[in-house]
């Protein structure tokens, strides 16, 4: 599978752009702020129905304009697939495949397997548990539509339960029976989501360890650990045990919406005890493991986006990634970098076909 062509209109700082791509390596070069990352983000947008960097869709419209359009033609299973994503101010975003509008964006997730590696991935370490849950859910959702739908349903019921708790507090009332209906619904869905997350981590961690050992030459002891309230008990029991706390807080304080991925180095949080280089190695291993996991599970080589990555890596890591490209581990790759000569020297070593777009 690969992206054949892309056209952009009023997307972020790009007024208009049209590109025909090589099926292997495509590089966007130019000074900072010119729009290299925005092209990669547009490709991500087509695969996931949203920006990698800016969740507020209207802010992806070019300043001074009223709409944006992203139009991409992919080749998948020897068939051409056109995906168009557009947004007009004051209207809902529209996502179309071969001219047919999706009723729900979730129906599109996983159709275009894709992995983005970006300096902004440091948020996975720096930010709170929600960022790491989103990573966890995004990988599973690309491969399991039922998981994504159950996650959406869980969030809806969770919002309803939280609204009920606020209503109780505001009106100085309480109805245990009504609350129990939501508890039962949440508990059933939570158990399924928990089991799938647990199974994913069991499969994912060995792949992650393999890549981390390759990048660091096995010099560091790291761990990726799934942390969940449901390790201790089923959600129905936990909700009952935390009822008084939830009534005081006016929201649901336990459940799979509080799950986390713990990133550790030498049995300590990598956020506090890992150097910048160690954190960088951890994140790259995480994303390469994501790529391999999706490839194994789907049988399709995901598109790989390297955003400004060579500017953030030392020569050893670059050499390792180049070797993986040369070994045909990857399919189609998009790279952004500030230095055209450096980028071309690197991609020539892969002995693969390539195109360079200087913006």
URCOR-V419068 format. One record per residue. N is the residue number from 1. PSI is psi as a letter, one per 30 degrees, with the letter a starting at -180 (999 if undefined). OMEGA is omega in degrees with one decimal (none if undefined). Layout:
N:PSI:OMEGA
N:PSI:OMEGA
This chain:
1:k:175.3
2:l:177.4
3:k:-178.0
4:e:-176.2
5:l:-178.6
6:k:172.1
7:k:-177.0
8:k:176.3
9:j:177.3
10:h:178.6
11:j:-177.4
12:b:-177.2
13:g:-178.1
14:j:179.7
15:e:-179.2
16:k:178.7
17:k:177.6
18:k:-173.4
19:k:171.5
20:k:-168.6
21:l:171.2
22:k:-179.6
23:f:-179.9
24:d:-171.7
25:k:177.9
26:k:-175.3
27:k:173.9
28:k:-177.2
29:l:-179.3
30:l:-176.0
31:l:178.8
32:k:177.9
33:g:-175.9
34:f:177.3
35:g:-178.9
36:e:-178.8
37:e:-179.1
38:e:176.4
39:e:177.6
40:e:-179.9
41:e:177.3
42:e:177.3
43:e:176.4
44:e:-179.0
45:e:179.2
46:e:-178.0
47:e:-170.7
48:f:178.9
49:g:179.4
50:l:177.7
51:k:175.3
52:f:-169.9
53:e:-174.1
54:j:-177.1
55:f:178.7
56:j:-170.6
57:e:-175.5
58:f:179.3
59:f:175.4
60:f:174.9
61:k:-180.0
62:k:-177.7
63:k:178.8
64:f:179.9
65:l:-175.6
66:f:-174.4
67:l:166.7
68:l:175.7
69:k:172.6
70:k:-175.2
71:j:-178.7
72:k:175.0
73:j:-178.7
74:l:167.8
75:k:-179.4
76:k:-178.9
77:h:177.7
78:g:176.7
79:k:174.3
80:k:179.8
81:j:178.1
82:k:178.1
83:k:-179.4
84:k:175.7
85:k:-177.6
86:l:178.8
87:k:173.3
88:k:179.7
89:k:179.9
90:f:179.8
91:l:176.6
92:k:175.4
93:k:-179.1
94:k:176.8
95:k:-176.5
96:k:172.6
97:j:-177.4
98:h:175.0
99:f:-178.3
100:k:-178.6
101:k:174.6
102:k:173.0
103:e:178.4
104:k:179.9
105:e:-177.3
106:f:179.2
107:f:-176.7
108:f:-174.9
109:k:179.7
110:f:-179.4
111:e:177.2
112:j:178.9
113:k:-174.2
114:k:177.3
115:k:176.5
116:k:173.0
117:j:-171.7
118:l:173.3
119:f:179.9
120:f:176.4
121:f:176.7
122:f:176.3
123:f:178.6
124:e:178.3
125:e:-171.4
126:e:-173.1
127:a:-176.5
128:a:-172.8
129:f:-178.2
130:e:-179.8
131:e:-179.8
132:e:174.8
133:e:179.0
134:e:177.1
135:e:179.6
136:e:-177.2
137:e:-178.3
138:e:179.9
139:e:-179.0
140:e:-175.7
141:e:178.0
142:f:-175.3
143:f:-172.0
144:j:-177.9
145:e:-179.7
146:e:177.5
147:e:-178.8
148:e:-179.8
149:e:179.0
150:e:176.9
151:e:177.5
152:e:179.9
153:e:178.8
154:e:-179.4
155:e:178.7
156:e:-179.0
157:e:177.6
158:e:178.4
159:e:179.1
160:e:178.6
161:e:179.1
162:e:178.2
163:e:178.8
164:e:178.1
165:e:177.4
166:e:178.6
167:e:177.9
168:e:-177.3
169:e:-176.6
170:e:-175.3
171:g:178.5
172:h:-179.5
173:l:178.5
174:k:179.5
175:j:-175.9
176:e:-176.2
177:e:178.6
178:e:179.3
179:e:-178.0
180:e:176.8
181:e:177.7
182:e:178.6
183:e:-179.2
184:e:179.2
185:e:-179.6
186:e:-175.3
187:e:-179.8
188:e:-180.0
189:e:-178.6
190:e:-178.8
191:e:178.4
192:e:-179.4
193:e:179.1
194:e:-178.8
195:e:180.0
196:e:177.0
197:e:-178.8
198:e:178.9
199:e:177.9
200:e:-178.7
201:e:178.3
202:e:179.5
203:e:-171.1
204:e:-173.7
205:e:178.0
206:e:178.1
207:e:177.7
208:e:-179.4
209:e:179.4
210:e:-178.8
211:e:-179.9
212:e:177.8
213:e:-179.9
214:e:-178.0
215:e:-174.1
216:g:-175.9
217:h:177.5
218:g:-175.5
219:f:-174.9
220:k:177.2
221:j:-178.1
222:l:179.0
223:k:175.4
224:j:-168.8
225:k:176.7
226:k:-178.7
227:k:-177.8
228:k:173.0
229:f:-175.5
230:f:169.8
231:e:-172.7
232:e:-175.1
233:l:175.8
234:l:-172.4
235:e:179.9
236:e:177.6
237:e:-178.7
238:e:178.7
239:e:178.6
240:e:-179.4
241:f:-175.5
242:g:-176.1
243:e:-177.7
244:e:178.4
245:e:179.9
246:e:179.5
247:e:178.1
248:e:-177.5
249:f:-177.6
250:g:170.9
251:l:-175.9
252:j:-170.0
253:f:178.9
254:l:178.8
255:l:-176.7
256:f:174.7
257:f:175.1
258:g:-179.7
259:l:179.9
260:l:168.1
261:k:179.9
262:k:177.9
263:j:-175.7
264:l:171.9
265:k:-175.2
266:h:177.3
267:g:177.6
268:l:178.7
269:k:-177.7
270:f:178.0
271:e:-176.7
272:e:-170.1
273:f:179.5
274:k:175.0
275:l:178.3
276:e:179.1
277:e:179.2
278:e:176.9
279:e:179.3
280:e:178.9
281:e:-179.9
282:e:-176.2
283:e:179.5
284:e:177.1
285:e:179.4
286:e:-177.0
287:e:176.1
288:e:175.5
289:e:175.4
290:e:179.4
291:e:-176.3
292:e:-180.0
293:e:179.4
294:e:178.9
295:e:-179.8
296:e:-173.9
297:e:-174.9
298:f:-175.6
299:g:-179.5
300:k:175.2
301:j:178.7
302:l:169.3
303:k:-176.8
304:k:180.0
305:j:176.2
306:j:-178.7
307:j:174.2
308:g:-168.2
309:e:-176.1
310:f:176.3
311:f:-176.2
312:f:-173.8
313:k:173.2
314:l:-173.3
315:e:-178.9
316:e:-179.9
317:e:177.8
318:e:-179.8
319:e:179.6
320:e:-179.4
321:e:177.6
322:e:178.5
323:e:179.1
324:e:176.7
325:e:-179.6
326:e:179.5
327:g:178.6
328:h:174.1
329:e:-176.7
330:l:173.1
331:c:179.7
332:k:-175.4
333:k:173.5
334:k:-176.1
335:k:169.3
336:k:-178.9
337:l:-178.4
338:f:-173.4
339:j:-178.1
340:e:-177.2
341:e:179.3
342:e:-179.2
343:e:-178.2
344:e:177.8
345:e:-179.2
346:e:-175.2
347:f:177.0
348:e:-179.0
349:f:-178.9
350:f:-178.3
351:g:177.1
352:l:176.2
353:l:-178.6
354:l:172.2
355:k:175.5
356:k:178.0
357:j:178.6
358:j:-177.0
359:999:none
